[in-house]
Amino acid sequence: MRTPFEGIGKPEPLRFGLQGAWSRRIDHANRLVYVVTDDAIAIVSVRDHY
């Protein structure tokens, strides 16, 4: 991901228990949840809604 905070999939920051993580749509029912650090992107979840 060149720009983890913008682009397709409607990226949005998560709140509450997942604060610091971001969500991006894969399709209507599924989401990609990820955390961005200085030098890496960690995938938290690739299925279901948060």
C-alpha positions in Angstrom: 0.0 0.0 0.0 1.6 3.2 -1.1 -0.9 5.4 0.8 -2.5 3.5 3.7 -4.7 6.3 4.8 -6.4 7.2 1.4 -7.5 5.5 -1.8 -10.0 2.8 -2.8 -12.0 0.8 -0.2 -13.1 3.8 1.9 -10.3 3.7 4.5 -11.4 4.9 7.9 -9.7 5.1 11.3 -11.2 2.8 13.9 -12.1 3.9 17.4 -12.5 2.6 20.9 -10.8 -0.9 21.4 -9.2 -0.7 17.9 -8.0 2.8 18.1 -4.9 3.3 16.0 -6.1 0.7 13.5 -7.6 1.4 10.1 -10.4 -0.4 8.1 -10.8 -0.7 4.4 -13.6 -2.4 2.4 -12.8 -5.5 0.5 -16.5 -6.0 -0.6 -19.9 -5.3 0.8 -19.6 -7.7 3.8 -15.8 -7.9 4.4 -13.2 -5.5 5.7 -9.4 -5.4 5.9 -8.3 -4.1 9.3 -4.6 -3.0 9.6 -2.2 -1.1 11.7 0.5 1.1 10.2 3.9 1.6 11.8 6.9 3.6 10.6 8.2 0.8 8.5 5.5 -1.9 8.2 1.8 -2.6 7.8 0.4 -5.3 10.1 -2.8 -7.0 9.0 -5.2 -7.5 12.0 -8.2 -9.0 10.2 -9.3 -9.8 6.7 -12.9 -10.9 7.1 -16.2 -9.9 8.6 -17.1 -6.5 9.9 -14.7 -5.2 12.6 
